Amino acid sequence: MLKELCETGKIETASVYEGEAQREAFAYIGIKRSSTLEALPELMQKDFAMVVDFAKNNNLSLGQGIALYTSQTNPYKNTYEFIS
């Protein structure tokens, strides 16, 4: 949804809650950042490259994929805190 907001200026996507599910546990790597909306795409690219490099250098699998989690958003101050 954040990608959609960045690209179009609005969110037309809706989330659908399908209930709880049991999943096998896994660990993840995160890089905490704060930026403006305009700087977000460049920072995300750098962060994802850092995560991929870290995984390669430490023989870790990226089987779970890479994602972006927004922890705090303040559109009035144009600040976004996120973990990539």
Phi, psi and omega in degrees: 000324179295321177299316179298317178297318179297320186277326186243345182084002177209164180242117177251350179285146177235145176272146178238120179275119182252012177100179181275154178216146176274128180231153175291140182291150175207161178255158177220161179253137179225147175240116182274130183222164171221135181201177172275165178298323182295324182275348186304311182301317181294317179296319179299316179299316179296316180297315181296322177296320178296319179295315179298314179298316179300316180297315179298315183291341182245016179052044179257149178271143173258033182302333180276350179088181181237138182219169177239130179241122177276127179260328177208136179230132175226087182297337180289325177263359181057042177238141181224124175256133185209164176238121177246000000 
